[in-house]
Amino acid sequence: MTSSPARLAHVHAREADQKAEDAWHEYADLSILAQNTLAVEDGVAAGKAWGRFMALFVEAEAPQP
């Protein structure tokens, strides 16, 4: 049994939504930790998590100037 293109697109969209939600929660948790500890290493970890979250919304290849 093969899946229709619409069904596959729906599955991929759900997977992308879940990845974004997971990345958001990782960032939020680390951000709260950094705000509570004020430790540089916790801030760096939160910043890296933010980068991973944002990378989910950036096209694979950015346009070249």
N, C-alpha and C positions, 0 to 999 in steps of 0.2 A: 504494500500500500504506500503510495507516495503522497506527500503533503503538497497542498497547493501553494503557489507563491504567496498568496495573501496570508495563509496560515503560518508559513515560515517567517514572514515579515512580522507578524504578531508575536511569535515566539521570540524573535531577536529583539523586538522592542521591549518586551517584558524583561529579558535578560539584561538589556542596557539599563532599564529603569532600576533593576535590583543592584547592578554594579554601582550606579550613581548613588543610590540610597546607602549602600554599604560604605562607599567612600565618604559620603557626607557624615555619617555617624562616626566614622573613624576620626575625621577632622574635628568634629564637634567635641568628641571626648577628649582628644589631645589638646584642643584649644582651651577647654575648661581646666584641664590639668595645668597647662602653662600659666593661665591666669591665676590659679591658686598658688602655684609654687614660685612663680616669677623666675624660674630657672631657665637659663639660656638654652640648655639642651632640650628642655620641654618645648620651648618656643620653636626651636629648629625642627623638632619632630612634628609639631603642629603645622609649621610652614610647608614641610615636605608633604604632609597629608593633604593640605590645601592644593598643592601643585598636582598631586595625583587626581584629586577631585576635578580640578579645572581641566586637566588633560583629557578627561572623558568627553569634553565638549569642543575640543579643538580638532579640526580636520587633520588627518594623518600628514598631509603635506601642506604647509602654509604657502601661500603665493609668494613667489620671488619678486623682489622689487625691481 
